[in-house]
């Protein structure tokens, strides 16, 4: 039996005008962190929730400076990206109890980078059995919680 998957947040991305400027830089220039899903602003790097996640809790860590390559990171940025990656994993463990994580970076369009000019690291929580036929044959992902609800849970962990 065919059943529809209701994911109303996706239509904004599908129909919406695509930003020509870097959305990470735009969000950092703005002050509404909840609207922009920014969980933490560090001295050199920040943590944001992915607005169009692969799964609930999908986070990204990125340098505050607009750079595309690891080679362009300062030592401070490199260290803070690692520290914030650990912090993001700890926050996700505390709030969502995942059984594993995918952590990685897509460098360049050929590697799947949707935003190829601003370096960012993905932290994707995973659970046994969360990959199923939906992702394999339907190119569909099920996100069981609203972004704002996940934000409210995670942001508290970054304030500790």
Secondary structure in CASP SS format (residue, H / E / C, confidence):
PFRMAT SS
TARGET T0000
AUTHOR 0000-0000-0000
METHOD secondary structure of the structure
MODEL  1
X C 1.00
X C 1.00
X C 1.00
X C 1.00
X C 1.00
X C 1.00
X C 1.00
X C 1.00
X H 1.00
X H 1.00
X H 1.00
X H 1.00
X H 1.00
X H 1.00
X H 1.00
X C 1.00
X C 1.00
X C 1.00
X C 1.00
X C 1.00
X C 1.00
X C 1.00
X H 1.00
X H 1.00
X H 1.00
X H 1.00
X H 1.00
X H 1.00
X H 1.00
X C 1.00
X C 1.00
X C 1.00
X H 1.00
X H 1.00
X H 1.00
X H 1.00
X C 1.00
X E 1.00
X E 1.00
X E 1.00
X E 1.00
X C 1.00
X C 1.00
X C 1.00
X E 1.00
X E 1.00
X E 1.00
X E 1.00
X E 1.00
X C 1.00
X C 1.00
X C 1.00
X C 1.00
X C 1.00
X C 1.00
X C 1.00
X C 1.00
X C 1.00
X E 1.00
X E 1.00
X E 1.00
X E 1.00
X E 1.00
X C 1.00
X C 1.00
X C 1.00
X C 1.00
X C 1.00
X C 1.00
X H 1.00
X H 1.00
X H 1.00
X C 1.00
X C 1.00
X H 1.00
X H 1.00
X H 1.00
X H 1.00
X H 1.00
X H 1.00
X H 1.00
X H 1.00
X H 1.00
X H 1.00
X H 1.00
X H 1.00
X H 1.00
X H 1.00
X H 1.00
X H 1.00
X H 1.00
X H 1.00
X H 1.00
X H 1.00
X H 1.00
X H 1.00
X C 1.00
X C 1.00
X C 1.00
X E 1.00
X E 1.00
X E 1.00
X E 1.00
X E 1.00
X C 1.00
X C 1.00
X C 1.00
X C 1.00
X H 1.00
X H 1.00
X H 1.00
X C 1.00
X C 1.00
X C 1.00
X C 1.00
X C 1.00
X C 1.00
X C 1.00
X C 1.00
X E 1.00
X E 1.00
X E 1.00
X E 1.00
X E 1.00
X E 1.00
X E 1.00
X C 1.00
X C 1.00
X C 1.00
X C 1.00
X C 1.00
X C 1.00
X H 1.00
X H 1.00
X H 1.00
X H 1.00
X H 1.00
X C 1.00
X C 1.00
X C 1.00
X C 1.00
X C 1.00
X C 1.00
X C 1.00
X C 1.00
X C 1.00
X H 1.00
X H 1.00
X H 1.00
X H 1.00
X H 1.00
X H 1.00
X H 1.00
X H 1.00
X H 1.00
X H 1.00
X H 1.00
X H 1.00
X C 1.00
X C 1.00
END
